[in-house]
Amino acid sequence: MQPSFNNRFEKLRKAKSLPEPSTVGRRLLDLSEDDSTQQLIDTILADRDLARRVVDLARRWGGASTEPLETLGHVARALGNPSLRSIAFALSLLDENREGPCTGFDYDGFWSRALATACIAEAIAAEQGSLSPEEAFTGGLLCDLGKLALSKIDPERYAEILVEEPETDRDLAARENQLLGIEHAEVGATLLVDWGFPQVLVEAVLEHELDVRGHDGGAGTRMASVLRTAKHVADLMVRDQSIDDDEWWWEFLALEELAGELDLPLDRLCSICDEAGLAWIELGGKLSVATHAAPALGRTASRFQRKHRRRPARGEADESPGVSVDLPLLAKGAAAGRPTRILIIDDDERMLRLLRHHLVKNGFEVFSVRKGEEGLHLALELHPQIVITDWMMPGMSGVKLCEALGKTETGRKVYKLMVTAREDDEQVVEAFEAGADDYVVKPFNPRILLARVRAGVRMVQMREKVEESERVRQRQVAELGILNRRLRNAAMTDPLTELPNRRYAMSRLKQEWQSVVRTGRPLSVVMLDVDNFKKVNDECGHDVGDIVLRETASVLRSITRQSDVLCRVGGEEFLCINVGSALDDAAECAERLRRCVESHVIDHGSFKQQHITCSFGVAERGGEMACFDDLLKLADQALYEAKQAGKNRVVARRWGEGERRRTA
């Protein structure tokens, strides 16, 4: 199936600055599934360094092979021609795109992160067993290909996007849509389609950044989950030196969620990623990609679990030193059945007990510590809705605590209530400027305290409702985006043969016509028709006729080159658009198709051990043609002549010249 992506990409397709493979990579694009393994091997061997690196990579996936992977022939037998082609092509892209014109784009950093993602994705796929490790590696290496493409297509505007330093890839995509009218994931997926990569990788590249998980359970969805996790860990590997303790803990909380998505324990996922980090360094040396010593996720996770107390489950005893937790006995103040979490920080044990007593009595879930530093770490771990902190404490004061919380995304969401010994104007102003939302003066009136806490609860609940509405909206937008792409794909796909349909064929032919008018490249089409198909339907039934069409489409698809566009345009009529092919090359393609269809045996129901044939009309664009309709008309005339001449043959026509006929 060949998906039809947003037409906004068609303008970009004309750009001369799209990411290009090496010369060998371009030759790989011209190979078809009909070409021999030896032709594939010979093509890769034209670049000996590329061939060596392909073999080095393939050894990582040949564990089940009965022979050592020492040559490209061994690799082809162990992994298959499609995987060998994909690996070689991906490495050729890396070789040819190590620099570019976008001043704000870190090309070295891009490939370093891409290689880390590839190594991690490969390791996770090998662990799970349901996905191909070599496909996962290729997907990891190319999943952000769209960013590279946009940095080359429009370097000035893309540099403007990067100046904003988007925090996430979804933020980046929003900026891309705003300035360029298209997202990097769409660009990357479209390039993979054009280059003939497997559909599972196309879907994964398109969907791995969206928060839509497990919507169909297919291989593309599973691969998207692997890439999502791999990119998260790769980001940790690449930017390890710039992560402080608080941010590390947040990264691990996100990683725990991703591990659950993959049905892996967090410690096992960390172990897998640690091994992948070593592979990243090893491959970086072989591929001349920058790497550095990766963080040991397993040890770091253990350190943080020891240092920062895990939030106890309801009813579970808390054994962490210096931290006190009281679970509510009543349901008062609970929102949607869940009590509000409050963290109290005060070095005065008597004040702690007093605050805790009133809050627990009124149905709140209360945690307490006696030091500001401990309170900061606990706040970042537990996500309390409200923090009540004393002003004066040894070490980190309440003001410094509020300032520190305000520097983190989680801390900015917390409602901060300051407890102070005196209601001094300057002190109150200082508290609010540090980020406090309200204050209470000691000694406090319990009714006033609870009233201010409940006011904070209302503020928190209001914010949470707004955030939930935004999450729902983003999820709906993401799901609608996927649905729209699938609907566009369905509108351009023939449901019986899963080939592009007539609508897609006309749109693509118009696009290629405009391109060759500008560039002067040759363009030919092959029109073909199944011989005596009406007889098949009449004698065997339409169900058998459908089988014949599906098998014929499968044979045709297996023979055409990756650069050719094969479509079903009518009942038993197909069209092959030969991009960049002159008449003689297109006629050779048609003859190859004719022989393969004729030799294929169909065995179904009453249509047992039988062969079918097709007639072919070939035409090349001529300088006098006004539009692509003239090209189709000429091919249709040639097809008619092939039918009249006895069927099962190829007739080629050039504009303004006589016919040349090839017979069976």
C-alpha positions, 0 to 999 in steps of 0.5 A: 500500500502506498499512503497519500500524505498531505499535499503540502509536501508536494511543494517541498518534493520539488526542492533540490535540497532534500536529504540525498543518499550517496551515489550508491544509495541512489542506485539502491532506489532503482533496484526492484524486488525482481533484481537478484541478490547479486545485483544488490550486493554488487551495487553496495560493493561499489562503496567498499567502506559502506559494505564493510559497515553494513556487514559490521552492523548486520553481525549484531542481528545474525545470532540465529544464523548458522553461518558467520556473517562475514560477507554481504552474501551472508547478510542477505541470506540471514536478513533478506534483501529488503533489510540489507537494502534498508540498512545500506540506504540508511547508512548512505544517508548518514554519510551524505548529510553530516552538515547543512545550511541551517545555522541553528541546526546541530547536524553532529548532535542530530546524528549522535542522538539518532544513533543512540535512538537506533541502538536503544530501539534495536535492544528493546525490539530484541528483548520483546521479540515481536519486532525486527531488531534491524527494522527498529535500528533503521527506524531509530536512525531515521525517525527524525528524518523530517527535522533534517529535511526541513533544515535543508529545505528552508534553513532560514525559517527553520533556524527561526523555529529553533531559536524558540528552543521548543521543549518537546517535539510536539512543541516543535511540530506546532511551530513548524505547522505555524511557519512552514505549514507541515510537521517534521513527522509528515515529511519524514514519513513521506520520504520513507514512503518515496524510498520504499521503506516498510509500512511499519516504519512509515506508521511508526515515524508518523505516530511515535510523537503523538500521545495516542497509544495502542489504538490498533495494536498493530506492528506500527503502533508497537514500533512507535512505542519502541521509538518513543522510549528510545528517543527519551533515553537517547535524549538522556544519553546525549545531554547527561551533563546538563541534567541536575538531580531534580530533572533526573528524577522527573526523567525517571518518572517519565521512563517508568511510564514508558516502561509500562507501555512496553510491558517491561519492568523499569529495572530491566529497561534500564539494564537494556538501555545501559547495554545499548549505551555501550553499543552507541559508543562502539558504533559511533567510533565505526560510523564517525559519529560523536558519542561520550560515556553514557550515564548508567541508568540502572545505578542512577535509578537505584541511587534516586530511589534510595535518596528520594522516598517513594510515595507509599501506597494507601495504607502502606507504612512509611519507613523513610527517615525524617518524613512523616505521612498521615492518610486521611480518615475522612473524605472531607475536602476530597476531589472526585473521590481522591483527597487533596495532597498537602506537604507541610515543611516546618522545623518546629515539631509542635507546629508540624503536629498542630498543622497535621492534626487540623488538616487530617481531621478535615480529610486531607492527605498530609505529608511532612518534613522538617527541612527545606531541602527534603521538602523540595525533593519530596514536592518534586516526587509526590506532586502535592497540590498544596505546600505549606512551608514555614518562613524561617528554617535552617538551611533552605528557608521558605522563600528559597523553597518557593523560588526553587519550586517556581523554577520547575514545571511541577513546582509552578503548579503547586499552591504555596502557602507561607506560614510567618511569625509576623505580618510585616509588609516587606516580608509579605511582599517578599513572599509573594515575589518569591512565588507564594500564593497566600500566607498565614500568620502565627499563631494561626486561627484553625478556621482561617487556615482551613479557609485559605487551604480550601481556597487553594484547593479550589484554585488547584481543582480549577487548574487541573480541570483546565489541564485535563481539558487541554490534554483531552483536546490535544489527544483528540487533535492527535487522533483526528490527525491520524484519522485524517491521514488514514482517510486520505490514504483510504481515498487514494487506495483501491480496497481490493488490491491495496494499490493506489487507485485512479484518483491517486494515479491522476494526481501523481501523473499530473505532478510528475508531468509538471516536474518533467516539463520543468526538468526535461527528464523523460516520462513514460507510462505503461497501460495494461489490461487483464486478457479475457477477464470477463470470461473469468467472471462469467465462468468462475464467478466474481469472487474468483475474479477478485482473487485473479485481480489480487494475485495479478496486482501482487505479481505486478507489485513485486516486479516494479521498481521502487521508483515506479508507481503502480496503480489500479485505474479500472476494473481489470486495468492497471497503470504503471508510471515510469518516472525518469524512463524513456520509451525503450526502458518502459517497454522493457519494464512492460515486457518483464511484467508480461512474462511474470504475469504469464508464468504465474500460476493461480490455484483457487476454487474452479480456477485451478492451476491456470494462467492469465495474460495481460496486454500492454500499451507503452507511451512516452511523453513527447514535446508536442503533447499539451498535457498528461491526458495526451500521454494516457490517450497514446498509451491507451491506443497502444493497448488497444493495438496490443489487444487487436493483435492477439493479446498477451503482448507489448505495443510501444508508441512514441508521439508522432511516430509509428508503433513498435510491437513486442510479442510473446 
